[in-house]
């Protein structure tokens, strides 16, 4: 489940997840500097968070974190998809980020190109995510509906 995250909600949820305190601390720190954050939760456990804000008519992703036990399950892609939907709703044409060198290939597979910063259009990002999940148009449409 994707939900709009407040700092208080994240802090409370993360307090209950002490085994991942290193990851939890990173997530909590990143939300303090962001305009908005969405978290992916299942069974009241935060599994991933994306923080982003609008800068100069672009949507900038500050951080995308998936807690270690939940990596490689598509959570990061779902969080990016939520951001792409938000950008589309606001009629923002570019999503931008500065990835760590260890995550560049992840973003490139999703259509981001290096323009000084890594950028992609919301439409291209949605198309690449749909392809990566091997979804039919109807399945993808159903997934998108969850984000409205």
Steps between C-alpha positions, in 0.01 A plus 500: 500500500632845407411787729596863541751500782517753779811531714305402811354192333840387371666555835231298676512216245879489502520491879332160477759375250815520708682213321542729198607805695777592252253506211234660720733780599580571133133511411415729790786739414402523134138588578611796710634678190231407249177665397304176466554133571309184423565177678429145399355312795379149550364364829583836664868463407676768298679322216605795288477878473537754222541870572457764233415861431437742219797710395493741205208324334657154537427227747824419685541167680714562809518143622365158420566242770382142524588335829748217449270204572252625237736580213459340155121471542393792279436741787734767361328480161157535662618805693640654180174420324312691770730798441443476123124507560540804727711676234236426236220629723694825552590518129873485579690377196832394653599281795857555613741340749866457588555126557777336692747330267377162626144570383561662158420180307166465684396848388635454146287186460201717587580752227698764690777662295795703621447870423724625780227359722318181409166588343196328352150602397216362714351328193825321413554396863149354517555309174833356620352395836208332322748307284717403797201349683383324178147634549216513251350841434203414723721377786709816477188717491376325813834562672489871408144532636633406845704822496210740444 
